[in-house]
Amino acid sequence: MNKLAINGGKSIRKKSWPGWPIVGKEELELMSEVISSGVWSYNGPKEKEFIRKFRDYIGTKYAVCAANGTVTLQIALEALDIGYGDEVIVPGLTWQATASCCVDVNAMPVLVDVEEDSWCIDPVKIEEAITPKTKALIIVHLYGSNPKIDEIIKIAKENNLCLIEDAAHQYGTVINGKKPGSFGDIGSFSFQQSKGLTSGEGGALTTNKKDLAEKLDALRNCGRRVVSLNSNVKEEEKGKGYYKEEGNFIHSGNYRITEFQAAILLCQLQRLDGQLKKKDENATYLNKKLKEIDGIIPMRREKETQIQAYFNFAFRYEKKYFKNLHVSKFRKALSAELGLDIQPCYEPLNNCQFYRPLTKKRYNINPEYFKKINPLRFLLPVCENAFKNESITFHHSVLLAKKEDMNDILKAIVKIKENVDELL
């Protein structure tokens, strides 16, 4: 008689897992306020309040909201004057937007490999990829891991590279007293529904440089050069859309968020630290126990990390300890035992179904450029091995369950290991 749930046996998990997003009466109350106010967009009071609180939360001098975490990366490059002829180093294992933003400004994304134990960009590979045309570097705080930030900052400074942090996965991680989004020239965040801080869609940018903050604000706001963020414009005049520095427009589009999104974000931000604490406690417990199972390798956590946020919880799978059962079959069996959507990591960008720049005519500037943006020209063996053979990930909301619920994950893995012959 089969024991594994995928083959008709009883599953380990009988209860449901926490849902996402988490909402309460606070969202409804603030949304009602926005509806009644008649101010639904463009620097309204809820957006101003949120961005002040978010800026302070991340620990930067400035922040602006934008439409989503894709366009934030694009306008970050534009604010740094990155464009045609410039190369931008990007990790090969990330969501496609991290590279797409480069071709959207006619720069050339240079895909480099990641470190095996974190899936974050490899500092050694960064240095190997630098050329006289390299002008910027985008790093990603991926899932529940962080790149070697001190080494990367040193490389960026020594080579005069702009540093952008794609921190869409991590709100509230603390590394040596600082948070992602405050280390580089510009931090980029996403508020898409699956993220740890969400309003369905939306994004934000952070920086410590006033000139960049003003450019970012203009770029998300149809090119308007609004009065300085530290100006003495009367509060009642702010947000009306016509106060600006005459003759100083720049070309851009409308990438603003709405007051409805800002209202939701204010409520979500209030809950964030409590959720982070619970997730980090459960993840720490889970990683400790996963180490005890041969063939399961937790992701690296930097010794400098004091609090770790998560987008997906991830770990590595070694099939030789499971009689060479392929990772795809392991994922399906684990999904059945836990009632969870168990996924691989992102597809490597050198052959990712969502990253196909050669399908867009607008990128065919000339044959040389078109050839250089072909992702197939990059070799990413660590990324490819993670995707094809090792990666196990599931959504961060699972970490909001009780501590004892983490034991179901451990039991499910052990159960699969003990009954692996059913799957061979």
NUZA-425253 format. One line per field, with one value per residue (C-alpha): residue number from 1; x, y, z. Coordinates in steps of 0.02 Angstrom, whole numbers. Example, Ala and Ser with C-alpha at 12.3 -4.5 7.8 and 13.67 -1.06 7.14 Angstrom:
BEGIN
nufi c(1:2)
xx c(615:684)
yy c(-225:-53)
zz c(390:357)
// end
This chain:
BEGIN
nufi c(1:2:3:4:5:6:7:8:9:10:11:12:13:14:15:16:17:18:19:20:21:22:23:24:25:26:27:28:29:30:31:32:33:34:35:36:37:38:39:40:41:42:43:44:45:46:47:48:49:50:51:52:53:54:55:56:57:58:59:60:61:62:63:64:65:66:67:68:69:70:71:72:73:74:75:76:77:78:79:80:81:82:83:84:85:86:87:88:89:90:91:92:93:94:95:96:97:98:99:100:101:102:103:104:105:106:107:108:109:110:111:112:113:114:115:116:117:118:119:120:121:122:123:124:125:126:127:128:129:130:131:132:133:134:135:136:137:138:139:140:141:142:143:144:145:146:147:148:149:150:151:152:153:154:155:156:157:158:159:160:161:162:163:164:165:166:167:168:169:170:171:172:173:174:175:176:177:178:179:180:181:182:183:184:185:186:187:188:189:190:191:192:193:194:195:196:197:198:199:200:201:202:203:204:205:206:207:208:209:210:211:212:213:214:215:216:217:218:219:220:221:222:223:224:225:226:227:228:229:230:231:232:233:234:235:236:237:238:239:240:241:242:243:244:245:246:247:248:249:250:251:252:253:254:255:256:257:258:259:260:261:262:263:264:265:266:267:268:269:270:271:272:273:274:275:276:277:278:279:280:281:282:283:284:285:286:287:288:289:290:291:292:293:294:295:296:297:298:299:300:301:302:303:304:305:306:307:308:309:310:311:312:313:314:315:316:317:318:319:320:321:322:323:324:325:326:327:328:329:330:331:332:333:334:335:336:337:338:339:340:341:342:343:344:345:346:347:348:349:350:351:352:353:354:355:356:357:358:359:360:361:362:363:364:365:366:367:368:369:370:371:372:373:374:375:376:377:378:379:380:381:382:383:384:385:386:387:388:389:390:391:392:393:394:395:396:397:398:399:400:401:402:403:404:405:406:407:408:409:410:411:412:413:414:415:416:417:418:419:420:421:422:423:424)
xx c(0:69:110:151:8:52:15:-146:-79:-126:-43:61:-29:-214:-237:-226:-80:-94:-164:-90:-111:-170:-299:-409:-533:-391:-378:-566:-568:-425:-495:-659:-567:-485:-649:-733:-588:-597:-405:-370:-197:-43:47:-106:-97:-93:49:148:123:171:327:390:364:440:593:619:589:722:838:870:851:732:602:471:328:304:186:276:444:482:474:570:721:705:694:835:947:882:914:1094:1110:1132:1089:1150:1329:1331:1346:1253:1302:1151:1136:1081:957:819:650:665:632:807:878:734:756:927:866:721:849:952:1094:1170:1133:1282:1222:1340:1330:1279:1351:1297:1249:1144:1093:1147:1269:1449:1574:1711:1604:1565:1749:1775:1632:1688:1744:1776:1592:1526:1434:1318:1286:1117:1117:968:926:852:716:788:972:1083:1236:1405:1365:1529:1631:1512:1515:1706:1705:1581:1685:1850:1777:1669:1508:1334:1254:1068:989:840:764:590:602:658:576:654:808:943:1126:1249:1113:1064:924:922:886:1004:1174:1184:1150:968:857:711:557:399:228:156:30:151:279:306:237:96:-40:-77:40:157:339:460:636:754:914:1023:1063:953:990:943:785:727:766:675:524:522:544:393:289:285:453:393:535:434:494:636:589:657:577:466:315:156:89:-84:-6:87:13:-80:34:80:220:383:551:514:613:686:574:644:564:466:293:164:224:131:33:-142:-202:-293:-128:-46:-187:-165:23:6:-90:27:179:107:101:268:386:273:263:450:486:375:442:622:594:509:638:781:701:666:842:916:813:840:1027:995:922:1054:1026:943:1050:983:1028:1172:1136:1270:1340:1308:1121:1023:848:808:655:588:497:510:586:715:832:940:907:1040:965:1105:1032:861:917:941:758:746:707:549:474:528:440:278:284:318:175:56:111:96:-43:81:139:321:420:596:695:684:733:909:897:1007:861:707:533:495:655:653:725:751:562:545:579:613:774:842:940:1078:1148:1290:1176:1047:1183:1248:1078:1050:1041:1096:1275:1300:1354:1275:1316:1275:1108:1066:1110:1004:853:869:933:928:801:652:551:383:295:342:165:199:318:172:105:142:314:248:181:360:377:254:380:517:406:356:536:582:427:475:651:593:470:568:555:373:432:572)
yy c(0:170:291:449:571:592:406:405:395:510:681:750:918:919:1105:1252:1374:1562:1660:1814:1960:1990:2129:2202:2338:2466:2450:2472:2627:2713:2666:2744:2902:2911:2886:3023:3144:3152:3150:2985:3011:3119:3159:3149:3149:2959:2944:3081:2999:2828:2884:2977:2822:2707:2820:2817:2629:2591:2720:2835:3023:3013:2899:2910:2795:2727:2616:2451:2370:2352:2535:2580:2489:2576:2752:2712:2682:2839:2944:2879:2928:2748:2720:2667:2604:2568:2395:2348:2193:2091:1924:1781:1717:1845:1899:1960:2143:2159:2135:2203:2374:2383:2354:2472:2612:2540:2484:2310:2190:2079:1921:1847:1691:1677:1595:1417:1437:1596:1611:1793:1877:1815:1956:1860:1851:2036:2080:1964:2048:2229:2316:2500:2507:2449:2591:2510:2355:2290:2170:2071:2024:1858:1759:1747:1776:1927:1957:1993:2176:2241:2158:2223:2402:2395:2333:2468:2606:2544:2537:2694:2596:2652:2527:2487:2369:2267:2241:2189:2028:2099:2228:2243:2134:2209:2186:2269:2390:2438:2381:2332:2486:2594:2524:2579:2735:2686:2551:2478:2397:2311:2311:2177:2062:1919:2032:2052:2229:2244:2353:2235:2333:2479:2513:2632:2701:2753:2856:2965:3087:3238:3260:3079:3094:3245:3157:3000:3103:3190:3029:2948:3106:3143:3232:3371:3446:3483:3601:3532:3395:3507:3668:3787:3769:3782:3611:3651:3687:3522:3388:3505:3464:3636:3696:3660:3730:3814:3759:3608:3466:3298:3171:3035:2962:2935:2803:2864:2762:2802:2858:2691:2597:2716:2691:2502:2518:2622:2478:2345:2440:2440:2250:2222:2210:2089:1979:1989:1933:1781:1733:1749:1645:1507:1513:1503:1352:1270:1296:1225:1066:1052:1040:876:794:724:792:954:1112:1276:1437:1542:1673:1805:1817:2006:1978:2022:2006:1912:1948:1826:1824:1637:1519:1415:1269:1156:973:840:695:572:560:518:375:500:552:704:867:895:734:781:949:867:742:879:984:837:806:988:1060:1192:1258:1202:1286:1291:1452:1576:1518:1577:1732:1663:1550:1614:1609:1782:1865:1870:2040:1983:1972:2162:2265:2421:2342:2311:2473:2398:2223:2244:2296:2162:2030:2091:2085:1904:1815:1650:1713:1704:1548:1529:1354:1387:1467:1323:1190:1275:1284:1110:1006:1088:1223:1207:1364:1410:1574:1675:1669:1489:1562:1650:1483:1421:1356:1178:1189:1197:1018:964:1022:922:768:777:779:632:537:559:503:346:301:363:194:235:376:287)
zz c(0:-50:91:-5:-34:-217:-238:-138:39:182:176:319:320:361:398:279:283:318:171:90:92:270:284:420:459:453:264:243:353:262:92:142:192:22:-70:31:12:-177:-184:-268:-344:-365:-202:-93:97:113:-12:76:245:181:91:245:351:220:201:388:395:264:338:191:172:24:-54:-191:-241:-416:-514:-488:-454:-639:-684:-525:-594:-761:-690:-569:-720:-805:-650:-651:-836:-894:-1076:-1247:-1250:-1063:-987:-828:-729:-673:-582:-693:-564:-535:-602:-781:-737:-664:-838:-942:-864:-946:-1123:-1088:-1074:-1219:-1106:-1115:-972:-934:-849:-720:-613:-431:-276:-248:-65:-79:-264:-249:-369:-354:-318:-409:-566:-551:-560:-708:-803:-783:-943:-987:-1039:-870:-786:-660:-557:-501:-354:-293:-115:-170:-79:98:59:35:-74:4:18:89:-49:-182:-117:-121:-302:-354:-275:-346:-521:-510:-538:-490:-372:-379:-253:-312:-140:-199:-99:65:175:346:334:445:401:519:572:394:280:95:-7:96:43:-139:-240:-264:-188:-286:-208:-268:-185:-299:-213:-175:-90:97:91:-34:-108:-253:-367:-339:-300:-217:-236:-97:-98:12:-129:-152:-337:-372:-268:-370:-534:-480:-429:-597:-694:-610:-633:-821:-810:-694:-594:-439:-305:-200:-77:61:1:99:-14:88:134:63:-107:-119:-230:-348:-492:-555:-440:-528:-578:-743:-895:-808:-867:-920:-1036:-948:-918:-783:-660:-505:-380:-315:-145:-129:-139:-17:109:101:118:276:357:289:353:529:528:445:594:687:533:506:683:667:496:549:706:605:466:592:675:507:442:600:583:394:425:514:358:240:66:121:126:198:109:175:304:323:500:492:465:620:547:387:280:151:-15:-38:88:-5:19:-87:-127:-160:-256:-214:-38:-111:-225:-367:-370:-483:-395:-498:-430:-255:-271:-328:-186:-59:-129:-106:74:126:17:-43:-210:-207:-346:-416:-409:-553:-725:-766:-874:-1013:-1060:-971:-1050:-977:-1037:-1227:-1279:-1459:-1483:-1474:-1629:-1526:-1459:-1634:-1636:-1742:-1773:-1648:-1505:-1548:-1539:-1371:-1286:-1337:-1168:-1244:-1258:-1069:-974:-801:-736:-553:-598:-714:-586:-453:-568:-644:-499:-328:-291:-175:-136:-61:-19:135:205:261:389:473:535:711:755:772:595:533:592:457:326:410:428:245:186:297:240:57:94:185:46:-104:-191:-227:-340:-433)
// end
